[in-house]
């Protein structure tokens, strides 16, 4: 016997999940590898963004990123390498941080509803991840250039191009994880954009 899950996602649960993923994003941000040729380090932040956009969707995913930015803004060491404070947000890396909620909003428009087809759902997750990453690559280097005046070409050369292979590897690991939870669970925000069927107890 099948029953329908209500379309409206419980707000308290959504906020709790947003907070949980903000904490996870904070933890993964601590894993940071500085590079000698750029101020932008290698981190696992994008890995978490892939999961956030594909498991929480636009609304709660963006809320999670806002929680994360607020934690850093008040001085908690949640940004790359254990840094924090308004100065980081206003500095060269601020554009990448502010791009997180924007990227999740647009990526979540694609991944925000689990497809009944496994193949179509995989396409949704992959495209949403690519869109999210592209937005980060657009906003981050533009901000980097604005702060440092290094020139837009150099900003993209130092703030985006070297990280493409690394972020592809992150996607290779993150996409299967996201798909597993999208298919094995039915209580995430991405399941409540439409009616989902499940076996009744």
C-alpha positions in Angstrom: 0.0 0.0 0.0 1.2 3.5 -0.9 0.6 6.8 0.8 1.5 10.4 -0.1 3.9 12.5 1.9 2.6 16.1 2.5 4.1 18.7 0.2 4.8 21.2 2.9 8.1 20.5 4.6 8.2 20.9 8.4 9.8 24.3 9.1 11.4 23.3 12.4 13.0 20.3 10.7 14.1 22.4 7.8 15.8 24.9 10.0 17.4 22.2 12.0 18.8 20.6 8.9 20.0 24.0 7.7 21.9 24.5 11.0 23.3 21.0 10.8 24.7 21.5 7.3 26.1 24.9 8.3 28.1 23.1 11.0 29.2 20.5 8.6 30.3 23.2 6.1 32.2 24.9 8.9 34.0 21.7 9.7 34.9 20.9 6.1 36.1 24.5 5.7 38.8 23.8 8.3 40.5 21.4 5.8 42.4 24.0 3.9 45.6 23.7 1.7 47.2 27.0 0.9 48.8 27.4 -2.6 51.9 29.5 -3.1 50.7 31.2 -6.3 47.2 32.4 -5.1 45.4 33.7 -2.0 42.6 31.2 -2.7 43.2 27.9 -0.9 42.1 24.4 -1.7 39.2 23.5 0.7 36.3 21.0 1.0 33.8 23.8 1.0 32.6 23.1 -2.6 32.2 19.4 -1.7 29.7 20.5 1.0 28.0 22.9 -1.4 27.3 20.0 -3.7 25.6 18.1 -0.9 23.7 21.2 0.4 22.3 22.1 -3.0 21.2 18.5 -3.8 19.8 17.5 -0.4 18.4 20.7 0.9 17.3 22.5 -2.2 17.1 26.3 -2.8 15.4 27.6 0.4 16.9 25.5 3.2 20.2 25.2 1.3 20.6 28.9 1.0 19.5 29.3 4.7 22.2 26.9 5.7 24.8 29.0 3.8 23.5 32.2 5.5 23.8 30.5 8.9 27.4 29.6 8.0 28.2 33.2 6.9 26.7 34.5 10.1 28.8 32.2 12.2 31.9 33.5 10.5 30.8 37.1 10.6 30.5 37.0 14.4 34.1 35.8 14.6 33.9 32.1 14.9 36.7 30.3 13.1 34.6 28.6 10.4 36.0 30.0 7.2 38.9 28.4 5.3 41.8 27.5 7.5 40.0 28.3 10.7 39.6 32.0 10.0 36.6 34.2 10.8 35.3 37.8 11.2 33.9 40.5 9.0 37.4 41.2 7.6 37.4 37.8 5.9 34.1 38.5 4.3 35.3 41.9 3.1 38.6 40.5 1.9 39.7 38.8 -1.3 37.9 35.5 -0.5 34.6 37.2 0.4 33.2 36.8 -3.1 33.6 33.0 -2.9 31.8 33.0 0.5 28.9 35.2 -0.6 28.6 33.1 -3.8 27.6 30.0 -1.7 24.0 31.0 -1.0 23.5 32.4 -4.5 24.9 29.2 -6.1 22.6 27.1 -3.9 19.5 29.1 -4.8 20.1 28.6 -8.6 21.4 25.1 -8.3 18.5 24.2 -6.1 16.0 25.3 -8.7 17.3 22.3 -10.7 17.8 19.7 -8.0 15.0 20.8 -5.7 12.7 18.0 -6.7 13.6 14.3 -6.7 12.8 12.7 -10.1 11.0 9.4 -10.2 13.6 8.2 -12.7 17.0 7.4 -11.3 18.8 8.5 -14.5 16.9 11.8 -14.7 17.6 12.4 -11.0 21.3 11.8 -11.6 21.1 14.4 -14.5 19.4 16.8 -12.1 22.1 16.4 -9.5 25.0 16.7 -11.9 23.6 19.8 -13.7 22.7 21.5 -10.4 26.3 20.9 -9.2 27.7 22.3 -12.4 25.5 25.4 -12.2 26.4 26.0 -8.5 30.1 25.7 -9.2 29.8 28.0 -12.2 28.2 30.7 -10.1 30.9 30.4 -7.5 33.5 30.7 -10.4 31.7 33.8 -11.7 31.2 35.7 -8.4 34.5 34.7 -6.6 37.0 35.9 -9.2 35.0 39.1 -9.9 35.2 40.0 -6.2 38.9 39.0 -6.1 39.6 41.4 -8.9 37.6 44.2 -7.3 39.5 43.9 -4.0 43.0 43.3 -5.4 42.8 45.1 -8.8 44.9 42.3 -10.3 42.8 42.3 -13.5 39.9 40.1 -14.4 42.0 37.7 -16.5 44.5 37.2 -13.7 41.7 36.8 -11.1 40.2 34.0 -13.1 43.6 32.4 -13.7 44.4 32.4 -10.0 40.9 32.1 -8.5 39.1 29.6 -10.8 41.2 27.8 -13.4 43.6 25.9 -11.0 40.6 24.6 -9.0 38.6 23.1 -11.8 40.2 19.6 -11.7 40.0 19.6 -7.9 36.3 20.5 -7.9 35.6 17.9 -10.5 37.1 15.3 -8.2 35.0 16.6 -5.4 31.9 16.2 -7.6 32.9 12.6 -8.4 32.6 11.8 -4.7 29.8 14.2 -3.8 27.3 13.3 -6.5 27.0 9.6 -5.6 26.6 10.5 -1.9 23.8 13.0 -2.8 22.1 10.5 -5.0 22.2 7.8 -2.3 20.4 10.0 0.2 18.0 11.3 -2.4 17.0 7.7 -3.3 17.3 6.0 0.1 15.4 8.6 2.2 12.2 10.4 1.7 12.3 13.0 4.5 14.7 15.6 3.0 13.6 19.1 1.7 14.2 17.9 -1.9 11.4 15.3 -1.4 8.8 17.9 -0.5 8.7 20.0 -3.6 6.1 17.6 -4.9 4.1 14.6 -3.6 6.2 11.6 -3.0 4.9 8.0 -2.6 6.2 5.6 0.0 5.2 2.3 1.4 2.8 2.6 4.3 3.8 0.9 7.6 
